[in-house]
Amino acid sequence: MKSYEIALIGNPNVGKSTIFNALTGENVYIGNWAGVTVEKKEGEFEYNGEKFKVVDLPGVYSLTANSIDEIIARDYIINEKPDLVVNIVDATALERNLYLTLQLMEMGANLLLALNKMDLAKSLGIEIDVDKLEKILGVKVVPLSAVKKIGIEDLKKAISTAVKDKKIAEIKYPNFEPYIKKITSILQKDDNLKNYNLRYLAIKLLENDKYVEEIVKNSKVWNELKPVLDNIIKELSKKYGEAELGIVEERYKVIDKIVKEVVKRRAGKLTTTEMLDDVLTDEKVGTLLIIPFLWMLFKFTFDVSKPFSAMIEYFFGFLSEIIKSSISNKFIASLLADGVISGVGAVLVFFPILAFLFFAISFLEDSGYMARIPFITDRIMNKFGLPGKAVIPLVMGFGCNVPAIMATRTIEDEKDRILTILINPLVSCSARLPIYALFAGALFPEYQGVVIISMYALGVVLALITALLFRKLVFKTSPSYLIVELPPYHIPHLNVVLKNTWERVYDFLRKAGTIIVFGVILVWVLSVYGPSGYLGDGVFENPQLIANSWVAVIGKTLVPLFSPMGWDWRACSALVFGIIAKEVVVGSLAMLYGAGEENLSSIIAHAFSPVSAYAFMAFSLIYLPCIATLAVIKQEIGWKWALFAVVYEMTLAYIVALIISIVGNLLF
């Protein structure tokens, strides 16, 4: 069977993932790009007896190669030379999307345009002459609507044709053609450079691209080229200020001409997006409206998930009793019932909460509102010394800090990126939610939503204050500015929302089946064994017996340090195991207090006061990142900054918990 390799590329939010899933179905493989921890998604499909490997490149606005994502996309296209590059373009924002298209044409890629969101463009009064666009660019253009699965078969057919009938389309820049021809006439004298598209090399040299410059420096024509290139750049700098700006200006002139020829907009009333944005993106009103939106999100999450959590709680309690009564070997029965079932069950009770939280977040994302939050808060972020682009990783941190830290790769300035990574663990990820839900439900049942939101607010406030301090004391530079896409509002598509929800929830379930199982079994082993050896299967029903375990030794060692907070050794031990994964804290507490699913909340209510519980929640929010987060910090910015994050977060967590305890006990 003949096989081909194709690449999907496009701006963020153009529907690239939806098209990738529509093409590949379940045949997806996920790994990392070589040398970095950027996720690499590959899949495959068959069409007319041919196999197509599909590589999903990171979403980028250009191939200027200022960010890691841009470097990955550029290097793959230049070095791997896929049989076809499918450029996915948003039909509602053709002008912005065509900038990447022109750069791909400059590279000499075998190109196919997938013009997505055609249905949405039509509803907005945008008409695109596809045939004329195809003629001007010299590449095949396929109109489609990926969400509605309209045009996917046409795309597969076009891909099958384009990989065999390769065409290298060329775009002309009238004001730069003499310079490009002069440079290529010299480059073509070196046969080694003919592995690259010479026109692309010439344009990138005019842009002062360091990557291309290094390629050409090793060429035998460099000595001849260097004085000619210097004179051209000097001439262009006089005209445009910088030669690179001249190229950018020329691209937009070409784009503007194309758009005028192929796009028609029907005049009419204000669109729904324009009317909503007049209110929702207003500097004052929009900022205030974020608060009730987030309140409704959390209210929906907890009210709807409550009966489902109760059912899971009953099931695991029932299952634990069955295992204890049906397995004669007390050691194995205790391992399964008190270790795996009670520990994992205590975590899975919060699965409905996370599922509905992710559903609500995905709903807001697909509606178009979530993209407005970074835009609305940009000015505030700059006041705290953070770059505008830091808002997106921080918002992502509410889901999980690991992908949020990876998302900082779009921040070009190294100091801005390091600062954003350092404060990101202070943003409360979904893994901490089970801890908040347990303690808020046990100690603050009437104000559960308010207490949980206060934890999220505390994390954001501490992140902003810490960023400001680090900016002034450590980095001492000014933050960069934000450029973000504001997609049009639309009614969310249920299949997209459900798919996004499942992808996020699946990570939690995977943890429950791997890291959390490992964590709770480790806690169980350290609970049933002590300095004197095996303590017996009744350790979880006998407080005096478990007090002689290794886990008690660890907890009691820490008790003097945390005595001002009023936590016993069980609470201290649970925090230690929370370093594995924050979800493990709840499972550890369930085992250490000998609690079944049905009575963990009542035991917590007696073991903690409202003040000590709130301090415990705050400490859980701030202290050491989980192992996965710590590993990705080390991967992204090195051990020095990873250790710095550990030290400052532990110190900050202790100070905040101590202040809450002292002030709370004085007031209450």
C-alpha positions as semicolon CSV with decimal commas, in nm:
position;residue;x (nm);y (nm);z (nm)
1;M;0,000;0,000;0,000
2;K;0,140;0,338;-0,104
3;S;0,187;0,573;0,194
4;Y;0,229;0,949;0,224
5;E;0,306;1,192;0,504
6;I;0,106;1,513;0,538
7;A;0,120;1,795;0,791
8;L;-0,164;2,006;0,929
9;I;-0,078;2,365;1,017
10;G;-0,278;2,675;1,102
11;N;-0,335;2,958;1,345
12;P;-0,465;2,873;1,693
13;N;-0,846;2,827;1,706
14;V;-0,896;2,759;1,335
15;G;-1,040;2,411;1,397
16;K;-0,717;2,221;1,328
17;S;-0,777;1,964;1,603
18;T;-1,133;1,905;1,480
19;I;-1,008;1,841;1,127
20;F;-0,728;1,618;1,257
21;N;-0,982;1,409;1,451
22;A;-1,220;1,397;1,154
23;L;-0,941;1,266;0,929
24;T;-0,778;1,018;1,166
25;G;-1,063;0,904;1,392
26;E;-0,923;0,685;1,670
27;N;-0,590;0,614;1,497
28;V;-0,394;0,869;1,700
29;Y;-0,048;0,850;1,858
30;I;0,071;1,110;2,107
31;G;0,434;1,173;2,198
32;N;0,677;1,463;2,218
33;W;0,880;1,644;1,955
34;A;1,250;1,552;1,972
35;G;1,442;1,748;2,233
36;V;1,141;1,928;2,380
37;T;0,825;1,842;2,574
38;V;0,587;1,993;2,317
39;E;0,313;1,739;2,248
40;K;0,340;1,570;1,907
41;K;0,014;1,427;1,775
42;E;0,017;1,187;1,482
43;G;-0,256;0,984;1,321
44;E;-0,338;0,805;1,000
45;F;-0,620;0,731;0,760
46;E;-0,672;0,532;0,444
47;Y;-0,832;0,659;0,125
48;N;-0,868;0,484;-0,211
49;G;-0,620;0,212;-0,111
50;E;-0,355;0,462;0,006
51;K;-0,233;0,529;0,359
52;F;-0,180;0,882;0,488
53;K;0,020;0,966;0,799
54;V;-0,104;1,294;0,948
55;V;0,123;1,512;1,164
56;D;-0,053;1,783;1,366
57;L;0,190;2,076;1,391
58;P;0,158;2,329;1,678
59;G;-0,081;2,618;1,621
60;V;0,117;2,925;1,506
61;Y;0,039;3,267;1,365
62;S;0,360;3,282;1,161
63;L;0,687;3,100;1,094
64;T;0,910;3,382;1,217
65;A;1,056;3,125;1,463
66;N;1,048;3,343;1,773
67;S;0,874;3,078;1,986
68;I;0,934;2,704;2,035
69;D;0,611;2,617;1,852
70;E;0,717;2,823;1,549
71;I;1,063;2,665;1,548
72;I;0,913;2,313;1,558
73;A;0,677;2,388;1,268
74;R;0,949;2,553;1,056
75;D;1,210;2,282;1,119
76;Y;0,965;2,002;1,041
77;I;0,860;2,151;0,706
78;I;1,218;2,235;0,601
79;N;1,391;1,917;0,720
80;E;1,123;1,646;0,701
81;K;0,977;1,772;0,371
82;P;0,627;1,620;0,404
83;D;0,449;1,517;0,085
84;L;0,183;1,780;0,151
85;V;0,121;2,067;0,393
86;V;-0,249;2,128;0,462
87;N;-0,287;2,488;0,574
88;I;-0,612;2,525;0,769
89;V;-0,752;2,875;0,731
90;D;-1,038;3,040;0,920
91;A;-1,283;3,174;0,662
92;T;-1,406;3,438;0,909
93;A;-1,055;3,587;0,944
94;L;-0,896;3,535;0,603
95;E;-0,671;3,840;0,619
96;R;-0,499;3,730;0,941
97;N;-0,470;3,366;0,835
98;L;-0,317;3,433;0,493
99;Y;0,003;3,567;0,655
100;L;0,100;3,211;0,749
101;T;-0,011;3,090;0,404
102;L;0,229;3,328;0,230
103;Q;0,516;3,214;0,451
104;L;0,442;2,851;0,365
105;M;0,445;2,940;-0,005
106;E;0,779;3,115;0,045
107;M;0,919;2,788;0,186
108;G;0,824;2,607;-0,134
109;A;0,594;2,360;0,043
110;N;0,349;2,150;-0,158
111;L;0,043;2,332;-0,024
112;L;-0,330;2,270;0,008
113;L;-0,568;2,521;0,168
114;A;-0,853;2,393;0,388
115;L;-1,092;2,687;0,419
116;N;-1,270;2,604;0,746
117;K;-1,574;2,763;0,919
118;M;-1,744;2,846;0,589
119;D;-2,085;2,809;0,755
120;L;-1,991;3,062;1,021
121;A;-1,853;3,302;0,759
122;K;-2,182;3,284;0,570
123;S;-2,381;3,361;0,886
124;L;-2,159;3,668;0,939
125;G;-2,229;3,794;0,588
126;I;-1,886;3,697;0,451
127;E;-1,874;3,555;0,099
128;I;-1,547;3,410;-0,035
129;D;-1,488;3,340;-0,404
130;V;-1,307;3,008;-0,360
131;D;-1,226;2,967;-0,731
132;K;-1,069;3,313;-0,754
133;L;-0,867;3,255;-0,433
134;E;-0,743;2,925;-0,578
135;K;-0,641;3,097;-0,903
136;I;-0,458;3,385;-0,733
137;L;-0,261;3,162;-0,495
138;G;-0,205;2,880;-0,739
139;V;-0,298;2,615;-0,480
140;K;-0,604;2,394;-0,434
141;V;-0,862;2,541;-0,190
142;V;-1,118;2,316;-0,019
143;P;-1,413;2,487;0,158
144;L;-1,547;2,299;0,460
145;S;-1,707;2,313;0,802
146;A;-1,521;2,066;1,024
147;V;-1,759;2,089;1,320
148;K;-2,056;1,994;1,100
149;K;-1,838;1,741;0,912
150;I;-1,916;1,915;0,582
151;G;-1,640;1,887;0,322
152;I;-1,423;1,627;0,501
153;E;-1,458;1,377;0,213
154;D;-1,374;1,655;-0,035
155;L;-1,063;1,730;0,172
156;K;-0,953;1,364;0,169
157;K;-1,000;1,352;-0,209
158;A;-0,802;1,676;-0,254
159;I;-0,523;1,542;-0,029
160;S;-0,506;1,219;-0,231
161;T;-0,471;1,419;-0,553
162;A;-0,229;1,683;-0,421
163;V;0,030;1,437;-0,284
164;K;0,072;1,291;-0,632
165;D;0,040;1,611;-0,835
166;K;0,293;1,824;-0,648
167;K;0,293;2,195;-0,727
168;I;0,518;2,463;-0,583
169;A;0,321;2,788;-0,594
170;E;0,513;3,114;-0,588
171;I;0,398;3,447;-0,450
172;K;0,550;3,769;-0,585
173;Y;0,644;4,075;-0,381
174;P;0,675;4,355;-0,641
175;N;0,889;4,591;-0,434
176;F;1,129;4,316;-0,328
177;E;1,166;4,104;-0,643
178;P;1,488;4,277;-0,764
179;Y;1,655;4,212;-0,427
180;I;1,532;3,851;-0,408
181;K;1,659;3,778;-0,761
182;K;1,999;3,932;-0,685
183;I;2,043;3,714;-0,374
184;T;1,917;3,390;-0,537
185;S;2,151;3,444;-0,834
186;I;2,442;3,414;-0,590
187;L;2,291;3,132;-0,379
188;Q;2,236;2,907;-0,682
189;K;2,611;2,890;-0,740
190;D;2,635;2,648;-0,444
191;D;2,483;2,308;-0,526
192;N;2,458;2,222;-0,153
193;L;2,206;2,503;-0,103
194;K;1,976;2,362;-0,369
195;N;1,837;2,125;-0,105
196;Y;1,650;2,435;0,017
197;N;1,410;2,665;-0,161
198;L;1,648;2,945;-0,270
199;R;1,372;3,204;-0,282
200;Y;1,288;3,121;0,081
201;L;1,653;3,157;0,184
202;A;1,672;3,496;0,013
203;I;1,360;3,630;0,184
204;K;1,472;3,504;0,527
205;L;1,816;3,662;0,480
206;L;1,642;3,995;0,417
207;E;1,451;3,935;0,742
208;N;1,781;3,881;0,926
209;D;1,678;3,525;1,018
210;K;1,962;3,374;1,225
211;Y;1,873;3,014;1,142
212;V;1,897;3,070;0,766
213;E;2,201;3,291;0,809
214;E;2,385;3,001;0,979
215;I;2,295;2,774;0,687
216;V;2,430;3,020;0,431
217;K;2,740;3,110;0,637
218;N;2,866;2,757;0,584
219;S;2,827;2,797;0,209
220;K;3,111;2,867;-0,033
221;V;2,920;3,170;-0,166
222;W;2,898;3,351;0,169
223;N;3,200;3,575;0,107
224;E;3,048;3,690;-0,221
225;L;2,699;3,724;-0,077
226;K;2,781;3,909;0,246
227;P;2,868;4,256;0,102
228;V;2,575;4,237;-0,144
229;L;2,335;4,145;0,139
230;D;2,469;4,422;0,364
231;N;2,412;4,683;0,094
232;I;2,057;4,561;0,026
233;I;1,966;4,562;0,396
234;K;2,118;4,908;0,436
235;E;1,908;5,033;0,144
236;L;1,589;4,874;0,278
237;S;1,655;5,007;0,629
238;K;1,659;5,361;0,497
239;K;1,322;5,305;0,331
240;Y;1,141;5,100;0,597
241;G;1,336;5,159;0,918
242;E;1,421;4,788;0,923
243;A;1,441;4,546;0,630
244;E;1,231;4,293;0,824
245;L;0,949;4,547;0,862
246;G;0,961;4,604;0,490
247;I;0,898;4,233;0,422
248;V;0,611;4,228;0,671
249;E;0,458;4,535;0,507
250;E;0,493;4,379;0,163
251;R;0,319;4,059;0,274
252;Y;0,025;4,254;0,410
253;K;-0,001;4,455;0,088
254;V;-0,033;4,128;-0,104
255;I;-0,284;3,994;0,148
256;D;-0,490;4,312;0,133
257;K;-0,506;4,288;-0,245
258;I;-0,612;3,921;-0,231
259;V;-0,883;3,986;0,028
260;K;-1,027;4,275;-0,173
261;E;-1,057;4,051;-0,477
262;V;-1,206;3,739;-0,317
263;V;-1,404;3,856;-0,012
264;K;-1,737;4,034;-0,013
265;R;-1,912;4,145;0,302
266;R;-2,282;4,211;0,315
267;A;-2,360;4,542;0,478
268;G;-2,613;4,519;0,756
269;K;-2,684;4,547;1,124
270;L;-2,430;4,495;1,398
271;T;-2,346;4,130;1,441
272;T;-2,419;3,945;1,765
273;T;-2,045;3,933;1,837
274;E;-2,009;4,311;1,798
275;M;-2,306;4,380;2,026
276;L;-2,189;4,138;2,295
277;D;-1,832;4,267;2,282
278;D;-1,954;4,623;2,340
279;V;-2,048;4,500;2,688
280;L;-1,836;4,195;2,766
281;T;-1,501;4,345;2,661
282;D;-1,566;4,687;2,816
283;E;-1,275;4,776;3,044
284;K;-1,493;4,821;3,355
285;V;-1,818;4,632;3,289
286;G;-1,641;4,336;3,128
287;T;-1,405;4,297;3,423
288;L;-1,694;4,303;3,672
289;L;-1,893;4,050;3,469
290;I;-1,614;3,791;3,496
291;I;-1,701;3,743;3,865
292;P;-2,067;3,634;3,819
293;F;-1,967;3,418;3,519
294;L;-1,716;3,229;3,733
295;W;-1,969;3,212;4,020
296;M;-2,227;3,052;3,789
297;L;-1,962;2,811;3,663
298;F;-1,884;2,685;4,014
299;K;-2,252;2,687;4,120
300;F;-2,341;2,470;3,820
301;T;-2,047;2,238;3,887
302;F;-2,133;2,158;4,250
303;D;-2,512;2,158;4,236
304;V;-2,536;1,927;3,933
305;S;-2,255;1,692;4,040
306;K;-2,377;1,639;4,398
307;P;-2,612;1,340;4,338
308;F;-2,356;1,167;4,115
309;S;-2,086;1,204;4,382
310;A;-2,325;1,055;4,639
311;M;-2,384;0,749;4,418
312;I;-2,010;0,692;4,369
313;E;-1,955;0,734;4,743
314;Y;-2,217;0,468;4,821
315;F;-2,079;0,229;4,556
316;F;-1,720;0,234;4,685
317;G;-1,833;0,199;5,047
318;F;-2,044;-0,103;4,947
319;L;-1,758;-0,251;4,740
320;S;-1,511;-0,212;5,027
321;E;-1,741;-0,402;5,263
322;I;-1,791;-0,685;5,012
323;I;-1,416;-0,728;4,964
324;K;-1,351;-0,736;5,339
325;S;-1,618;-0,998;5,395
326;S;-1,540;-1,219;5,092
327;I;-1,158;-1,242;5,102
328;S;-1,028;-1,466;5,380
329;N;-0,667;-1,344;5,358
330;K;-0,676;-1,040;5,587
331;F;-0,358;-0,889;5,438
332;I;-0,491;-0,891;5,083
333;A;-0,837;-0,785;5,196
334;S;-0,693;-0,485;5,380
335;L;-0,469;-0,395;5,084
336;L;-0,765;-0,393;4,845
337;A;-1,036;-0,253;5,073
338;D;-0,841;-0,008;5,292
339;G;-0,572;0,071;5,035
340;V;-0,684;0,064;4,674
341;I;-1,065;0,085;4,709
342;S;-1,080;0,343;4,990
343;G;-0,795;0,552;4,852
344;V;-0,895;0,560;4,486
345;G;-1,263;0,573;4,579
346;A;-1,207;0,881;4,795
347;V;-1,062;1,051;4,487
348;L;-1,318;0,927;4,234
349;V;-1,597;1,072;4,447
350;F;-1,483;1,404;4,297
351;F;-1,489;1,276;3,938
352;P;-1,840;1,423;3,874
353;I;-1,725;1,761;4,011
354;L;-1,429;1,768;3,773
355;A;-1,638;1,639;3,480
356;F;-1,899;1,913;3,515
357;L;-1,631;2,177;3,580
358;F;-1,451;2,082;3,258
359;F;-1,783;2,067;3,075
360;A;-1,860;2,425;3,184
361;I;-1,510;2,547;3,089
362;S;-1,530;2,374;2,748
363;F;-1,874;2,529;2,695
364;L;-1,735;2,879;2,760
365;E;-1,433;2,808;2,537
366;D;-1,641;2,691;2,243
367;S;-1,884;2,981;2,283
368;G;-1,597;3,228;2,231
369;Y;-1,617;3,392;2,575
370;M;-1,314;3,224;2,732
371;A;-1,082;3,392;2,477
372;R;-1,211;3,731;2,599
373;I;-1,089;3,678;2,956
374;P;-0,718;3,725;2,868
375;F;-0,810;4,028;2,656
376;I;-1,014;4,186;2,937
377;T;-0,749;4,128;3,204
378;D;-0,444;4,218;2,994
379;R;-0,404;4,568;3,133
380;I;-0,433;4,440;3,490
381;M;-0,166;4,175;3,426
382;N;0,078;4,434;3,295
383;K;0,042;4,629;3,619
384;F;0,174;4,323;3,804
385;G;0,477;4,289;3,579
386;L;0,342;4,001;3,372
387;P;0,345;3,990;2,992
388;G;0,007;3,989;2,823
389;K;0,066;3,639;2,684
390;A;0,107;3,507;3,039
391;V;-0,269;3,532;3,088
392;I;-0,335;3,231;2,865
393;P;-0,104;2,988;3,053
394;L;-0,241;3,117;3,383
395;V;-0,600;3,054;3,272
396;M;-0,494;2,708;3,153
397;G;-0,347;2,648;3,499
398;F;-0,699;2,618;3,640
399;G;-0,716;2,289;3,450
400;C;-0,363;2,156;3,497
401;N;-0,030;2,328;3,563
402;V;0,165;2,087;3,340
403;P;0,016;2,187;3,000
404;A;-0,013;2,544;3,130
405;I;0,364;2,560;3,183
406;M;0,417;2,408;2,839
407;A;0,192;2,680;2,693
408;T;0,446;2,945;2,800
409;R;0,651;2,851;2,494
410;T;0,451;3,109;2,299
411;I;0,617;3,380;2,513
412;E;0,920;3,498;2,317
413;D;1,107;3,684;2,593
414;E;1,302;3,437;2,810
415;K;1,265;3,634;3,134
416;D;0,892;3,677;3,080
417;R;0,863;3,305;3,021
418;I;1,060;3,207;3,334
419;L;0,852;3,445;3,547
420;T;0,526;3,302;3,412
421;I;0,642;2,945;3,479
422;L;0,750;3,025;3,836
423;I;0,412;3,166;3,940
424;N;0,198;2,918;3,746
425;P;0,186;2,652;4,023
426;L;0,016;2,910;4,246
427;V;-0,286;2,897;4,015
428;S;-0,512;2,629;4,158
429;C;-0,527;2,331;3,923
430;S;-0,815;2,081;3,913
431;A;-0,612;1,829;4,118
432;R;-0,653;2,048;4,428
433;L;-1,029;2,070;4,386
434;P;-1,098;1,739;4,567
435;I;-0,916;1,877;4,874
436;Y;-1,120;2,198;4,868
437;A;-1,444;2,009;4,808
438;L;-1,376;1,771;5,100
439;F;-1,289;2,040;5,356
440;A;-1,544;2,296;5,237
441;G;-1,820;2,035;5,243
442;A;-1,718;1,911;5,589
443;L;-1,650;2,243;5,768
444;F;-1,835;2,503;5,557
445;P;-2,142;2,320;5,417
446;E;-2,353;2,637;5,387
447;Y;-2,077;2,837;5,217
448;Q;-1,907;2,563;5,015
449;G;-1,903;2,754;4,685
450;V;-1,774;3,076;4,844
451;V;-1,496;2,896;5,031
452;I;-1,378;2,711;4,720
453;I;-1,384;3,026;4,507
454;S;-1,182;3,201;4,779
455;M;-0,907;2,940;4,731
456;Y;-0,896;3,010;4,358
457;A;-0,894;3,384;4,431
458;L;-0,614;3,342;4,689
459;G;-0,403;3,159;4,433
460;V;-0,452;3,432;4,172
461;V;-0,375;3,712;4,421
462;L;-0,059;3,539;4,544
463;A;0,050;3,472;4,185
464;L;0,011;3,838;4,091
465;I;0,186;3,971;4,402
466;T;0,469;3,720;4,361
467;A;0,504;3,816;3,993
468;L;0,531;4,183;4,084
469;L;0,798;4,113;4,347
470;F;0,999;3,886;4,118
471;R;0,974;4,139;3,834
472;K;1,118;4,416;4,055
473;L;1,371;4,213;4,256
474;V;1,484;3,933;4,022
475;F;1,418;4,012;3,656
476;K;1,411;4,394;3,648
477;T;1,272;4,424;3,294
478;S;0,942;4,539;3,142
479;P;0,680;4,285;3,029
480;S;0,587;4,238;2,661
481;Y;0,240;4,298;2,516
482;L;-0,049;4,067;2,434
483;I;-0,178;3,978;2,088
484;V;-0,475;3,743;2,110
485;E;-0,746;3,627;1,874
486;L;-1,109;3,706;1,962
487;P;-1,320;3,448;1,779
488;P;-1,685;3,527;1,704
489;Y;-1,945;3,413;1,956
490;H;-2,154;3,114;1,859
491;I;-2,369;2,848;2,017
492;P;-2,130;2,577;2,143
493;H;-2,130;2,248;1,954
494;L;-2,217;1,967;2,194
495;N;-1,984;1,713;2,028
496;V;-1,687;1,952;2,058
497;V;-1,768;2,037;2,422
498;L;-1,806;1,670;2,515
499;K;-1,484;1,571;2,338
500;N;-1,285;1,847;2,512
501;T;-1,442;1,748;2,845
502;W;-1,352;1,383;2,794
503;E;-0,989;1,461;2,701
504;R;-0,947;1,656;3,023
505;V;-1,133;1,411;3,245
506;Y;-0,941;1,119;3,094
507;D;-0,617;1,258;3,237
508;F;-0,775;1,254;3,584
509;L;-0,894;0,894;3,536
510;R;-0,550;0,792;3,411
511;K;-0,399;0,939;3,725
512;A;-0,655;0,756;3,938
513;G;-0,546;0,431;3,774
514;T;-0,170;0,491;3,792
515;I;-0,016;0,762;4,008
516;I;-0,296;0,769;4,265
517;V;-0,306;0,389;4,296
518;F;0,070;0,392;4,348
519;G;0,035;0,673;4,602
520;V;-0,240;0,514;4,811
521;I;-0,067;0,173;4,809
522;L;0,251;0,344;4,929
523;V;0,051;0,511;5,207
524;W;-0,111;0,175;5,292
525;V;0,229;-0,001;5,315
526;L;0,372;0,273;5,537
527;S;0,055;0,252;5,750
528;V;0,049;-0,124;5,812
529;Y;0,423;-0,139;5,876
530;G;0,623;0,040;6,141
531;P;0,964;0,025;6,309
532;S;0,848;-0,294;6,485
533;G;0,735;-0,461;6,158
534;Y;0,389;-0,559;6,031
535;L;0,116;-0,408;6,251
536;G;-0,177;-0,620;6,136
537;D;-0,488;-0,576;5,921
538;G;-0,681;-0,390;6,193
539;V;-0,454;-0,089;6,182
540;F;-0,718;0,136;6,020
541;E;-0,976;0,058;6,286
542;N;-0,729;0,106;6,574
543;P;-0,593;0,459;6,621
544;Q;-0,338;0,336;6,875
545;L;-0,205;0,076;6,632
546;I;-0,162;0,312;6,334
547;A;0,015;0,556;6,564
548;N;0,309;0,311;6,560
549;S;0,338;0,302;6,179
550;W;0,601;0,455;5,952
551;V;0,350;0,705;5,822
552;A;0,293;0,816;6,183
553;V;0,668;0,854;6,230
554;I;0,682;1,086;5,928
555;G;0,379;1,283;6,042
556;K;0,489;1,314;6,404
557;T;0,830;1,443;6,291
558;L;0,650;1,730;6,116
559;V;0,391;1,799;6,388
560;P;0,609;2,043;6,591
561;L;0,664;2,248;6,275
562;F;0,290;2,265;6,201
563;S;0,160;2,279;6,558
564;P;0,062;2,649;6,523
565;M;-0,183;2,540;6,252
566;G;-0,342;2,273;6,474
567;W;-0,284;1,979;6,235
568;D;-0,228;1,628;6,369
569;W;0,026;1,382;6,231
570;R;-0,227;1,236;5,987
571;A;-0,276;1,573;5,818
572;C;0,100;1,630;5,801
573;S;0,157;1,285;5,649
574;A;-0,114;1,339;5,387
575;L;0,060;1,659;5,275
576;V;0,387;1,469;5,229
577;F;0,218;1,213;5,004
578;G;0,045;1,497;4,817
579;I;0,379;1,567;4,650
580;I;0,318;1,255;4,437
581;A;-0,009;1,408;4,316
582;K;-0,243;1,647;4,494
583;E;-0,532;1,403;4,449
584;V;-0,344;1,159;4,677
585;V;-0,405;1,390;4,976
586;V;-0,774;1,296;4,996
587;G;-0,704;0,925;4,952
588;S;-0,434;0,941;5,220
589;L;-0,665;1,113;5,466
590;A;-0,931;0,848;5,405
591;M;-0,690;0,569;5,495
592;L;-0,510;0,742;5,781
593;Y;-0,834;0,831;5,958
594;G;-0,974;0,483;5,886
595;A;-1,265;0,637;5,701
596;G;-1,494;0,474;5,448
597;E;-1,643;0,679;5,168
598;E;-1,958;0,738;5,367
599;N;-1,799;0,902;5,672
600;L;-1,478;1,077;5,563
601;S;-1,642;1,422;5,573
602;S;-1,777;1,371;5,926
603;I;-1,436;1,255;6,054
604;I;-1,266;1,557;5,893
605;A;-1,526;1,783;6,056
606;H;-1,423;1,653;6,398
607;A;-1,047;1,642;6,331
608;F;-1,025;2,004;6,207
609;S;-1,164;2,337;6,316
610;P;-1,286;2,579;6,048
611;V;-0,966;2,784;6,093
612;S;-0,727;2,485;6,077
613;A;-0,920;2,346;5,780
614;Y;-0,896;2,674;5,588
615;A;-0,523;2,695;5,666
616;F;-0,482;2,335;5,543
617;M;-0,659;2,421;5,217
618;A;-0,437;2,727;5,168
619;F;-0,121;2,526;5,237
620;S;-0,236;2,259;4,988
621;L;-0,286;2,533;4,732
622;I;0,061;2,684;4,766
623;Y;0,316;2,423;4,877
624;L;0,533;2,197;4,660
625;P;0,410;2,133;4,305
626;C;0,330;1,772;4,223
627;I;0,605;1,557;4,075
628;A;0,473;1,602;3,720
629;T;0,471;1,982;3,749
630;L;0,817;1,989;3,905
631;A;0,949;1,769;3,624
632;V;0,812;1,995;3,351
633;I;0,954;2,307;3,524
634;K;1,295;2,138;3,525
635;Q;1,250;2,040;3,160
636;E;1,152;2,391;3,052
637;I;1,389;2,616;3,250
638;G;1,636;2,387;3,433
639;W;1,707;2,257;3,783
640;K;1,811;2,597;3,920
641;W;1,469;2,751;3,868
642;A;1,289;2,428;3,964
643;L;1,463;2,428;4,304
644;F;1,395;2,800;4,336
645;A;1,023;2,728;4,283
646;V;1,029;2,456;4,550
647;V;1,196;2,679;4,810
648;Y;0,984;2,989;4,756
649;E;0,654;2,798;4,741
650;M;0,724;2,602;5,061
651;T;0,820;2,923;5,239
652;L;0,517;3,110;5,109
653;A;0,281;2,823;5,195
654;Y;0,401;2,811;5,555
655;I;0,378;3,188;5,602
656;V;0,026;3,209;5,458
657;A;-0,103;2,911;5,658
658;L;0,052;3,054;5,975
659;I;-0,108;3,396;5,919
660;I;-0,450;3,234;5,858
661;S;-0,414;3,031;6,180
662;I;-0,306;3,324;6,398
663;V;-0,559;3,575;6,260
664;G;-0,838;3,316;6,243
665;N;-0,791;3,202;6,602
666;L;-0,785;3,562;6,723
667;L;-1,110;3,644;6,541
668;F;-1,298;3,318;6,597
